Amino acid sequence: MTTSIHDTAHEQAVVHLQQLMKPRGNPDPYREYDRIRQLAPVLKSPLPAALGGYVLSRHEDCAHLLRDRAFASIDPTHMDTVQPHWRTSRTAHHVHQAIGFRNPPDHTRLRAAMAPHFTPRHITELHSLIDETVDDLLDSLSAHTPSTDPVDLIEAAARPLPVAVMRTLFGLDSDTARELARLGHLTAPTLDLIRSPAQQQRMEHAGTQLLEAFRELIAARAGAQESSLLSSVIEACGGPDPANDEELVGNLLFLFTAGHETLVGFLGLAVRTLLQHPDQAELLRNRPDLAPSAVEELLRYDSSIQITVRMAQQPVHIGEHAIEPGTTVLGLLGAANRDPDRTPEPHVLDLTRASPSPLSFGGGAHYCLGSFLARTEAQALLPRLLQRFPHMSLARAPTYRSPGTTLRGIEHLPVHLHG
């Protein structure tokens, strides 16, 4: 009888997992997360390729996955095992040479080169730029206020802010930064676990253009005496040599695309969440000093990074399950952030909640380099946006990123600025 109940729970959890793993925009994945966590918190997945192995949905287990050195990133060698034809994608082939998919010693070398550009001290030097950019964006939005037409807040604010910051970090002119961001947005599905044939085709087309754009930048900037992130990556990868091309171009594509798209996604989700919770929006509007705790709660409530993937590189146990080396393990970070064993009333948004940082930026050796920068940008934008437009409201339902299994976000967020 016990075995039958266990098998039924496993089968039901698999059905909920299958509902999540579709190349679509999902307005609310959290109901599926809850059911998986309740039915089978350590779920043996029957899905193929990189989706196979085990799926974790509890906070404790996902934190273990991120921080335990028994688990490693899915590097190209492991991809050859779980998804043999992955190298046929030129874009994916380059991206998987980047820091997010590398393990020591390559990961250590690349992170050492990039980390100085993301220290709190260095980000503090960007405060003036961030504040000025936010002011300019809000002024531009104010120009729309005589009109009653909806404004797409993604294109008007959530996207331009990180573009301006990435432009400065990389040492780019405005037109180049905007074009790289446009192509990066179209290329971002390469970071997702599931793609439709049409999404794959669009990704490959944009990825090819983006790779060539970075090669042109590398050729133009090689040997330049400057302190930009671009130059640091060129140096860390050994310079513009054909032997280094895949790693160098792959890292630039990954840094620019992931760094830009994850923040755009979070800013859109955060604004939507605040507009759906007017009492919390009013609280932040009246108390901008709550911005740091508000951003942490918004990251916990709905993060732009929903899933992480690791590979066991030595035998390890999670609960009663023995994980063998070479096994793929998926951590549902969105589920972990709403684990009731970690956060009381996890589906309630409370901007005053005093809780540890969510898992939205990962953990361990691969903890997101840009986490402090992302927090700084969000803390600068959100309270001032609410203060400038106190009656702002959703004009219609948002359009969610598709695919949105791994990278969650909003494509279009139409709002009425005057309510």
C-alpha positions as CSV (number, residue, x, y, z in Angstrom):
1,M,0.0,0.0,0.0
2,T,2.8,2.4,0.9
3,T,4.5,1.7,-2.4
4,S,1.3,2.3,-4.3
5,I,0.8,5.7,-2.6
6,H,4.4,6.6,-3.2
7,D,4.2,5.7,-6.9
8,T,0.9,7.6,-7.3
9,A,2.5,10.7,-5.7
10,H,5.5,10.4,-8.0
11,E,3.3,10.1,-11.1
12,Q,1.3,13.1,-10.1
13,A,4.5,15.2,-9.5
14,V,5.8,14.2,-12.9
15,V,2.6,15.5,-14.5
16,H,3.1,18.9,-12.7
17,L,6.8,18.9,-13.8
18,Q,5.7,18.3,-17.4
19,Q,3.3,21.3,-17.2
20,L,6.2,23.5,-16.2
21,M,8.6,22.3,-18.8
22,K,7.0,23.8,-21.8
23,P,8.4,26.5,-24.2
24,R,5.8,29.2,-23.2
25,G,5.3,32.1,-21.0
26,N,3.8,31.1,-17.7
27,P,1.9,33.7,-15.6
28,D,2.1,31.5,-12.5
29,P,4.4,28.5,-12.1
30,Y,4.1,28.6,-8.3
31,R,1.0,26.3,-8.1
32,E,2.9,23.6,-10.0
33,Y,6.0,24.2,-7.7
34,D,3.8,23.7,-4.6
35,R,2.4,20.5,-5.8
36,I,5.8,19.0,-6.8
37,R,7.2,20.0,-3.3
38,Q,4.2,18.4,-1.6
39,L,4.1,15.2,-3.7
40,A,7.8,14.5,-4.3
41,P,10.3,17.1,-3.1
42,V,13.1,15.0,-4.4
43,L,11.7,13.9,-7.8
44,K,13.2,11.3,-10.1
45,S,12.6,12.8,-13.5
46,P,11.7,10.7,-16.5
47,L,12.3,13.6,-18.9
48,P,15.0,13.2,-21.5
49,A,18.4,14.9,-21.9
50,A,19.4,17.6,-19.5
51,L,15.9,17.5,-17.9
52,G,16.6,14.0,-16.6
53,G,18.0,13.0,-13.2
54,Y,16.5,14.5,-10.1
55,V,14.4,17.6,-9.5
56,L,14.6,19.5,-6.1
57,S,12.0,21.9,-4.8
58,R,12.7,22.4,-1.1
59,H,14.9,25.3,0.0
60,E,17.2,23.2,2.0
61,D,17.9,20.8,-0.9
62,C,18.3,23.6,-3.4
63,A,20.7,25.4,-1.2
64,H,22.7,22.2,-0.7
65,L,22.8,21.8,-4.5
66,L,24.2,25.3,-5.0
67,R,26.8,25.2,-2.3
68,D,28.1,21.6,-2.0
69,R,31.2,21.0,-4.0
70,A,29.9,17.5,-4.8
71,F,27.9,19.3,-7.5
72,A,29.4,21.0,-10.6
73,S,28.1,23.1,-13.4
74,I,27.0,21.4,-16.6
75,D,30.1,21.8,-18.6
76,P,30.5,20.9,-22.4
77,T,31.8,17.4,-21.6
78,H,28.7,16.5,-19.6
79,M,26.4,18.1,-22.2
80,D,28.0,15.7,-24.7
81,T,26.6,12.9,-22.5
82,V,23.1,14.1,-21.8
83,Q,22.4,15.9,-25.1
84,P,24.8,14.6,-27.8
85,H,23.6,16.9,-30.6
86,W,23.8,20.1,-28.6
87,R,26.9,21.3,-30.4
88,T,24.9,21.7,-33.7
89,S,23.7,24.9,-32.2
90,R,26.4,27.5,-32.9
91,T,25.1,29.8,-30.2
92,A,24.8,27.2,-27.5
93,H,28.2,25.9,-28.4
94,H,29.8,29.3,-27.7
95,V,27.6,30.1,-24.6
96,H,28.7,26.8,-22.9
97,Q,32.3,27.9,-23.0
98,A,31.3,30.8,-20.7
99,I,31.9,31.2,-17.0
100,G,28.4,30.1,-16.0
101,F,29.1,26.6,-17.5
102,R,32.7,26.2,-16.4
103,N,34.2,24.6,-13.3
104,P,37.6,25.1,-11.7
105,P,40.3,25.9,-12.8
106,D,38.7,27.7,-15.8
107,H,35.9,29.1,-13.7
108,T,38.3,30.4,-11.1
109,R,40.4,32.1,-13.7
110,L,37.5,33.8,-15.4
111,R,35.8,34.9,-12.2
112,A,39.0,36.5,-10.9
113,A,39.2,38.6,-14.1
114,M,35.5,39.7,-13.9
115,A,35.0,40.1,-10.2
116,P,36.7,43.5,-9.7
117,H,34.1,45.1,-12.0
118,F,31.3,44.0,-9.7
119,T,32.6,44.7,-6.2
120,P,30.5,47.0,-4.0
121,R,33.1,49.6,-4.1
122,H,33.1,49.6,-7.9
123,I,29.3,49.6,-8.1
124,T,29.2,52.5,-5.7
125,E,31.1,54.5,-8.3
126,L,28.2,53.8,-10.7
127,H,25.6,55.3,-8.3
128,S,25.5,58.7,-10.0
129,L,25.1,57.1,-13.4
130,I,22.2,54.9,-12.1
131,D,20.5,57.8,-10.4
132,E,20.8,60.0,-13.5
133,T,19.6,57.3,-15.7
134,V,16.5,56.7,-13.5
135,D,15.8,60.4,-13.4
136,D,16.0,60.6,-17.2
137,L,13.7,57.6,-17.7
138,L,11.1,59.0,-15.3
139,D,11.3,62.4,-17.0
140,S,10.7,60.6,-20.4
141,L,7.8,58.7,-18.9
142,S,6.3,62.0,-17.6
143,A,6.2,63.2,-21.1
144,H,3.6,60.6,-21.8
145,T,1.3,61.7,-19.0
146,P,-0.9,64.0,-21.1
147,S,-1.9,60.9,-23.1
148,T,-4.2,58.3,-21.8
149,D,-2.6,55.6,-24.0
150,P,-0.8,52.8,-22.1
151,V,2.9,52.8,-21.8
152,D,5.0,49.6,-22.1
153,L,7.1,49.9,-18.9
154,I,9.6,47.2,-20.1
155,E,10.6,49.3,-23.1
156,A,10.3,52.6,-21.3
157,A,12.2,51.8,-18.1
158,A,13.1,48.2,-17.3
159,R,15.2,47.6,-20.4
160,P,17.0,51.0,-20.8
161,L,18.3,51.1,-17.2
162,P,20.5,47.9,-17.4
163,V,21.5,48.8,-21.0
164,A,22.9,52.1,-19.7
165,V,24.8,50.4,-16.9
166,M,26.2,47.6,-19.2
167,R,27.2,50.2,-21.7
168,T,29.4,51.8,-19.0
169,L,30.8,48.5,-17.8
170,F,31.8,47.4,-21.3
171,G,32.9,50.8,-22.4
172,L,30.5,51.0,-25.3
173,D,28.7,53.8,-27.1
174,S,24.9,54.1,-26.7
175,D,24.0,52.8,-30.2
176,T,26.2,49.7,-29.8
177,A,24.9,48.9,-26.4
178,R,21.3,49.1,-27.5
179,E,22.0,46.9,-30.5
180,L,23.8,44.3,-28.4
181,A,20.9,44.3,-25.9
182,R,18.4,43.9,-28.8
183,L,20.3,40.9,-30.1
184,G,20.9,39.6,-26.6
185,H,17.2,39.6,-25.9
186,L,16.6,37.4,-29.0
187,T,19.5,35.2,-28.1
188,A,18.5,34.6,-24.4
189,P,16.5,31.4,-25.1
190,T,19.8,29.6,-25.4
191,L,20.0,29.9,-21.6
192,D,16.6,28.2,-21.2
193,L,16.0,24.4,-20.9
194,I,13.2,24.2,-23.4
195,R,12.8,25.8,-26.8
196,S,10.3,25.3,-29.6
197,P,11.7,24.9,-33.2
198,A,10.6,28.5,-34.0
199,Q,12.3,29.9,-30.8
200,Q,15.4,27.9,-31.7
201,Q,15.5,29.4,-35.2
202,R,15.1,32.9,-34.0
203,M,17.7,32.3,-31.3
204,E,20.3,31.0,-33.8
205,H,19.7,33.9,-36.2
206,A,20.2,36.5,-33.6
207,G,23.0,34.6,-31.9
208,T,25.0,34.5,-35.1
209,Q,24.7,38.3,-35.4
210,L,25.6,38.8,-31.8
211,L,28.7,36.6,-32.1
212,E,29.9,38.6,-35.1
213,A,29.2,41.9,-33.3
214,F,31.4,40.8,-30.4
215,R,34.2,39.7,-32.7
216,E,34.1,43.1,-34.3
217,L,34.3,44.7,-30.8
218,I,37.2,42.5,-29.9
219,A,39.2,43.3,-33.0
220,A,38.6,47.1,-32.5
221,R,39.6,47.0,-28.8
222,A,42.4,44.4,-28.6
223,G,45.4,45.9,-27.0
224,A,43.6,49.0,-25.8
225,Q,44.8,50.4,-22.5
226,E,41.6,50.6,-20.6
227,S,39.9,49.1,-17.6
228,S,36.5,48.0,-19.0
229,L,34.9,44.7,-18.4
230,L,35.4,44.0,-22.1
231,S,39.1,44.4,-21.9
232,S,39.4,42.3,-18.8
233,V,37.6,39.4,-20.5
234,I,39.7,39.7,-23.6
235,E,42.9,39.5,-21.4
236,A,41.6,36.6,-19.3
237,C,40.8,34.6,-22.4
238,G,44.3,35.1,-23.8
239,G,43.5,37.9,-26.3
240,P,42.0,37.8,-29.8
241,D,43.5,34.6,-31.0
242,P,41.5,32.0,-33.1
243,A,42.4,29.4,-30.5
244,N,40.6,31.4,-27.9
245,D,37.7,32.5,-30.0
246,E,35.0,30.2,-28.5
247,E,35.8,31.0,-24.9
248,L,36.3,34.7,-25.5
249,V,33.2,35.4,-27.6
250,G,31.1,32.9,-25.5
251,N,31.9,34.8,-22.3
252,L,31.1,38.2,-23.7
253,L,27.8,36.9,-25.1
254,F,26.9,35.2,-21.8
255,L,27.9,38.2,-19.7
256,F,26.1,40.8,-21.7
257,T,23.0,38.7,-22.4
258,A,22.6,37.1,-18.9
259,G,23.5,40.3,-17.1
260,H,21.0,42.4,-19.1
261,E,18.1,39.9,-19.5
262,T,17.9,38.7,-15.9
263,L,17.6,42.3,-14.6
264,V,15.1,43.3,-17.2
265,G,13.1,40.3,-16.2
266,F,13.3,41.0,-12.5
267,L,12.4,44.7,-12.9
268,G,9.3,43.8,-14.9
269,L,8.2,41.2,-12.5
270,A,8.8,43.5,-9.5
271,V,6.7,46.3,-10.9
272,R,3.9,43.9,-11.9
273,T,3.9,42.4,-8.4
274,L,3.8,45.9,-6.7
275,L,0.9,46.9,-8.9
276,Q,-0.9,43.8,-8.0
277,H,-0.3,44.5,-4.3
278,P,-1.3,48.2,-3.9
279,D,-0.9,48.2,-0.1
280,Q,2.7,47.1,-0.5
281,A,3.3,49.6,-3.3
282,E,1.9,52.4,-1.1
283,L,4.3,51.3,1.7
284,L,7.4,51.5,-0.5
285,R,6.2,54.8,-2.0
286,N,5.9,56.3,1.5
287,R,9.0,54.6,2.9
288,P,11.8,54.5,0.2
289,D,14.1,53.5,3.0
290,L,12.5,50.0,2.8
291,A,14.0,49.6,-0.7
292,P,16.7,47.1,0.4
293,S,14.3,44.7,2.2
294,A,11.6,45.3,-0.5
295,V,14.0,44.2,-3.3
296,E,14.9,41.0,-1.3
297,E,11.3,40.2,-0.8
298,L,10.5,40.8,-4.5
299,L,13.4,38.6,-5.5
300,R,12.0,35.9,-3.2
301,Y,8.4,36.3,-4.4
302,D,9.1,36.1,-8.1
303,S,12.6,35.8,-9.4
304,S,13.8,36.1,-13.0
305,I,16.0,33.0,-12.5
306,Q,13.8,30.0,-11.8
307,I,15.9,26.9,-12.3
308,T,19.6,25.9,-11.9
309,V,21.2,22.8,-13.2
310,R,24.1,20.9,-11.7
311,M,25.8,17.6,-12.1
312,A,26.9,15.3,-9.3
313,Q,30.7,14.8,-9.6
314,Q,30.9,12.4,-6.7
315,P,28.4,10.2,-4.7
316,V,26.1,12.3,-2.6
317,H,22.8,11.9,-0.7
318,I,19.8,14.2,-0.8
319,G,17.4,13.0,1.8
320,E,17.0,9.2,1.3
321,H,18.1,9.4,-2.3
322,A,21.6,8.4,-3.4
323,I,22.8,10.5,-6.3
324,E,25.4,8.9,-8.4
325,P,28.3,10.7,-10.2
326,G,27.2,12.0,-13.6
327,T,23.6,12.5,-12.6
328,T,21.9,15.7,-13.6
329,V,20.1,17.6,-10.8
330,L,17.7,20.5,-11.3
331,G,17.0,22.9,-8.5
332,L,13.7,24.7,-8.8
333,L,14.8,28.0,-7.2
334,G,11.4,29.6,-7.6
335,A,9.9,26.7,-5.6
336,A,12.7,27.0,-3.0
337,N,12.0,30.7,-2.5
338,R,8.4,29.9,-1.6
339,D,9.1,26.9,0.6
340,P,6.8,27.3,3.7
341,D,9.4,25.5,5.8
342,R,11.8,28.4,5.1
343,T,9.4,31.3,4.8
344,P,6.1,31.6,6.8
345,E,3.2,32.4,4.5
346,P,5.4,32.3,1.4
347,H,2.7,33.4,-1.0
348,V,2.2,36.6,0.9
349,L,4.2,39.6,-0.3
350,D,5.6,41.5,2.8
351,L,8.2,44.1,2.0
352,T,9.1,44.4,5.7
353,R,9.9,40.7,5.9
354,A,13.2,40.1,7.7
355,S,14.5,37.0,6.2
356,P,17.7,35.7,4.7
357,S,18.6,36.4,1.1
358,P,16.6,34.2,-1.4
359,L,18.3,31.8,-3.8
360,S,17.5,34.0,-6.7
361,F,21.2,34.8,-7.4
362,G,22.3,31.2,-6.9
363,G,25.0,30.3,-4.3
364,G,28.4,28.9,-3.7
365,A,31.2,29.3,-6.2
366,H,28.7,30.3,-8.9
367,Y,26.9,33.0,-6.9
368,C,26.0,35.7,-9.4
369,L,28.7,38.3,-9.9
370,G,26.2,41.0,-10.7
371,S,23.9,40.5,-7.7
372,F,25.0,43.7,-5.9
373,L,24.6,45.7,-9.1
374,A,21.2,44.3,-9.8
375,R,20.0,45.1,-6.3
376,T,21.4,48.6,-6.6
377,E,19.5,49.3,-9.8
378,A,16.3,47.9,-8.5
379,Q,16.6,49.9,-5.3
380,A,17.1,53.1,-7.3
381,L,14.2,52.6,-9.7
382,L,11.3,51.0,-7.9
383,P,10.5,53.5,-5.1
384,R,11.1,56.5,-7.3
385,L,8.8,55.1,-10.0
386,L,6.1,54.6,-7.5
387,Q,6.6,58.1,-6.1
388,R,6.5,59.8,-9.5
389,F,3.4,57.9,-10.7
390,P,1.4,57.2,-7.5
391,H,-1.7,56.2,-9.5
392,M,0.0,53.9,-12.0
393,S,-2.0,50.8,-12.8
394,L,-1.9,47.8,-15.1
395,A,-3.6,48.5,-18.4
396,R,-4.0,44.9,-19.3
397,A,-2.4,41.5,-18.5
398,P,1.3,41.4,-19.0
399,T,2.9,39.3,-21.8
400,Y,5.4,36.8,-20.2
401,R,8.7,35.7,-21.6
402,S,8.5,32.7,-23.9
403,P,10.2,30.4,-23.3
404,G,10.2,31.1,-19.6
405,T,11.2,27.9,-17.9
406,T,14.6,29.0,-16.7
407,L,14.6,32.7,-17.3
408,R,11.4,34.2,-16.2
409,G,10.3,37.7,-17.2
410,I,7.8,40.0,-18.8
411,E,8.0,40.9,-22.5
412,H,5.4,43.7,-22.3
413,L,4.0,45.5,-19.3
414,P,1.4,48.0,-20.4
415,V,0.5,50.5,-17.7
416,H,-1.6,53.6,-17.3
417,L,0.6,56.1,-15.6
418,H,-2.4,57.9,-14.0
419,G,-4.4,54.9,-13.0
